[in-house]
Amino acid sequence: MTARLAHIRRHPIKSIGGEGLDSVALQAARRLPGDREWAVLTEAGERNAQASETDGQPDRWLPKSCFLRGVSGPELQAISGGWQGELLSLRHPTQPDLTLNPETDGDRLVEWLRPLWPAEAPAPTRLVRGAGIWTDQKWPWISILSLSSLAALEERTGQTFGIDRWRGNLWLDGGKAFAERDLIGQVIQLGEVELRITDHVGRCAATGVDTETGKVDIDMVATLENLYGHHDFGIFAEVVTGGTIRIGDEVRI
């Protein structure tokens, strides 16, 4: 497998926006720093959150059903943006731009999100910071995706999807399409870092949403099943040896 690191993506708030990085320092058995550090609870998630709170913040990992997510609110998929200095700057095609300090402006974010969230769904309540990062699984894993696999999928479907809808952490450029599926259980070297490949990334309906418009443009789960016999896209990895990774770093097995 001949590939290089093409994109590093971080999503400061779960399901809400995202940003690119030129480099990042990874630590063994830790997630990508600052990724899904914050999340917006719903009324349905408050019971779980309040049962595990210390000083007004959840002190353990909570399941994804507790939070606003693109699978329930497709409009969220069209939110873009990330850190600008010490503030988060968010954009959406139907909303005025929002700049906030997540430490103090959670209520402003919740009000900004209300028009983008289905009225029949449990309402958003508050922005919380995680004792653990709010990824969908509780394990300290990082997601890795392939631009070659994306190009192959786009060719098969005749559509352009881009990288944002997948909300992955690391994107590799080069190698055969879907070659990453054969890496489960192996250790790869990426720059200074060693990563053990742990599992496939199963996909949900949120990946069927156009991130420019917030509208569904394909049944991605059914498409993956029909084309490949599964609904996976990408792989998970655990950091074995920490260090700094940078755009352009080579991948070695």
Stockholm file with secondary structure:
# STOCKHOLM 1.0

chainA/1-253         MTARLAHIRRHPIKSIGGEGLDSVALQAARRLPGDREWAVLTEAGERNAQASETDGQPDRWLPKSCFLRGVSGPELQAISGGWQGELLSLRHPTQPDLTLNPETDGDRLVEWLRPLWPAEAPAPTRLVRGAGIWTDQKWPWISILSLSSLAALEERTGQTFGIDRWRGNLWLDGGKAFAERDLIGQVIQLGEVELRITDHVGRCAATGVDTETGKVDIDMVATLENLYGHHDFGIFAEVVTGGTIRIGDEVRI
#=GR chainA/1-253 SS CCEEEEEEEECSBTTBCBEEESEEEECTTCCCTTTTCEEEEEGGGHHHHHTTEETTEECSCCCGGGBCCTTTCGGGGGCEEEEETTEEEEEETTEEEEEECTTTCHHHHHHHHGGGSCTTSCCEEEEEECSSCCCSSSSCCEEEEEHHHHHHHHHHHTCCCCSGGGTCSEEEESSCTTGGGGGTTCEEEETTEEEEEEEEEECCGGGGEETTTTEECCCHHHHHHHHHSSCEEEEEEEEEECEEEETTCEEEC
#=GC SS_cons         CCEEEEEEEECSBTTBCBEEESEEEECTTCCCTTTTCEEEEEGGGHHHHHTTEETTEECSCCCGGGBCCTTTCGGGGGCEEEEETTEEEEEETTEEEEEECTTTCHHHHHHHHGGGSCTTSCCEEEEEECSSCCCSSSSCCEEEEEHHHHHHHHHHHTCCCCSGGGTCSEEEESSCTTGGGGGTTCEEEETTEEEEEEEEEECCGGGGEETTTTEECCCHHHHHHHHHSSCEEEEEEEEEECEEEETTCEEEC
//
